[in-house]
Amino acid sequence: MSTLIELEDEVFENREKKVGSLNHGIVQSEITGLLLAEKRFRVVTELSLNTGQIDLTQFGLKAKKELIPDLCVYPNTVKRKRRDIIKMVEMPLLAIEVISPHQGIEEILAKFDAYFALGVKSCWLVEPSVDVLHVYSQPDQHKTFDMGDNEVIDELMDIRLPISKIFEW
């Protein structure tokens, strides 16, 4: 019985930590809309990725067998299934994390290390509070875009998005 309680507490703690905010949700929605408009991608929000094939503790993560990015970007060939998938085995091409007021950047960077080890091609760290987006092509290699730039450019994914549309007021 205590194991079940501990597991429930862990899930509750993770949800409490991940709670979004108005700006978090708006930026997440704007990015989703912009990527969907390109017709090349299927964008899935809050999708559980099956990470059972690697030990996440090597990245300093407490999660056991799943990670849940804010946005997962797949090719548009990924379709709804008659029988739903609870934990996706196929990794996305792009994982996007929008930092919430209760999250730390170190936690997200640890998740990026895991995403890259799992085969994700690109990762984005979005900071709504300062209108900044970081595009990671490798764990230790990134480009930073802010409102002084016209576009966010992800060369690996061949994505160009107007930054003013992501951080609209």
Disulfide bonds with the S-S distance in Angstrom:
none
